[in-house]
Amino acid sequence: MKVLAWMFLGAIPISMGVFFSLEVGVWWAGPVLLGGSTLFVIVLIWAIRTVVE
């Protein structure tokens, strides 16, 4: 489980770059991406807690 969490943490910069590109390139989909970003943050917090434990 910790290996999965570390792999997930390693993918964060890529994911953030993708989110940033989408938000800039497809500005009219802002609310949808905002919802996706909120879900992303929740999963991110869960992954960090998993690593810490």
Rosetta constraint file for C-alpha pairs under 8 A:
AtomPair CA 1 CA 5 HARMONIC 6.37 0.50
AtomPair CA 1 CA 50 HARMONIC 7.97 0.50
AtomPair CA 2 CA 6 HARMONIC 6.17 0.50
AtomPair CA 2 CA 50 HARMONIC 6.88 0.50
AtomPair CA 2 CA 51 HARMONIC 5.74 0.50
AtomPair CA 3 CA 7 HARMONIC 6.17 0.50
AtomPair CA 4 CA 8 HARMONIC 6.13 0.50
AtomPair CA 5 CA 9 HARMONIC 6.15 0.50
AtomPair CA 5 CA 47 HARMONIC 5.48 0.50
AtomPair CA 5 CA 48 HARMONIC 7.43 0.50
AtomPair CA 5 CA 50 HARMONIC 6.91 0.50
AtomPair CA 5 CA 51 HARMONIC 6.28 0.50
AtomPair CA 6 CA 10 HARMONIC 6.15 0.50
AtomPair CA 6 CA 51 HARMONIC 7.28 0.50
AtomPair CA 7 CA 11 HARMONIC 6.43 0.50
AtomPair CA 8 CA 12 HARMONIC 6.62 0.50
AtomPair CA 8 CA 47 HARMONIC 7.48 0.50
AtomPair CA 9 CA 44 HARMONIC 7.83 0.50
AtomPair CA 9 CA 47 HARMONIC 7.51 0.50
AtomPair CA 9 CA 48 HARMONIC 7.94 0.50
AtomPair CA 11 CA 15 HARMONIC 6.19 0.50
AtomPair CA 12 CA 16 HARMONIC 6.00 0.50
AtomPair CA 13 CA 17 HARMONIC 6.16 0.50
AtomPair CA 14 CA 18 HARMONIC 6.27 0.50
AtomPair CA 15 CA 19 HARMONIC 6.15 0.50
AtomPair CA 16 CA 20 HARMONIC 6.01 0.50
AtomPair CA 17 CA 21 HARMONIC 6.14 0.50
AtomPair CA 18 CA 22 HARMONIC 6.14 0.50
AtomPair CA 19 CA 23 HARMONIC 6.07 0.50
AtomPair CA 19 CA 33 HARMONIC 7.57 0.50
AtomPair CA 19 CA 37 HARMONIC 7.61 0.50
AtomPair CA 20 CA 24 HARMONIC 6.16 0.50
AtomPair CA 21 CA 25 HARMONIC 5.81 0.50
AtomPair CA 22 CA 26 HARMONIC 5.47 0.50
AtomPair CA 22 CA 27 HARMONIC 7.59 0.50
AtomPair CA 22 CA 33 HARMONIC 7.84 0.50
AtomPair CA 23 CA 27 HARMONIC 5.40 0.50
AtomPair CA 23 CA 29 HARMONIC 7.42 0.50
AtomPair CA 23 CA 30 HARMONIC 6.25 0.50
AtomPair CA 23 CA 33 HARMONIC 6.81 0.50
AtomPair CA 26 CA 30 HARMONIC 7.36 0.50
AtomPair CA 29 CA 33 HARMONIC 6.29 0.50
AtomPair CA 30 CA 34 HARMONIC 5.90 0.50
AtomPair CA 31 CA 35 HARMONIC 6.24 0.50
AtomPair CA 32 CA 36 HARMONIC 6.32 0.50
AtomPair CA 33 CA 37 HARMONIC 5.94 0.50
AtomPair CA 34 CA 38 HARMONIC 6.19 0.50
AtomPair CA 35 CA 39 HARMONIC 6.38 0.50
AtomPair CA 36 CA 40 HARMONIC 6.09 0.50
AtomPair CA 37 CA 41 HARMONIC 6.19 0.50
AtomPair CA 38 CA 42 HARMONIC 6.41 0.50
AtomPair CA 39 CA 43 HARMONIC 6.29 0.50
AtomPair CA 40 CA 44 HARMONIC 6.01 0.50
AtomPair CA 41 CA 45 HARMONIC 6.17 0.50
AtomPair CA 42 CA 46 HARMONIC 6.32 0.50
AtomPair CA 43 CA 47 HARMONIC 6.15 0.50
AtomPair CA 44 CA 48 HARMONIC 6.28 0.50
AtomPair CA 45 CA 49 HARMONIC 6.22 0.50
AtomPair CA 46 CA 50 HARMONIC 6.18 0.50
AtomPair CA 47 CA 51 HARMONIC 6.31 0.50
AtomPair CA 48 CA 52 HARMONIC 6.16 0.50
AtomPair CA 49 CA 53 HARMONIC 6.12 0.50
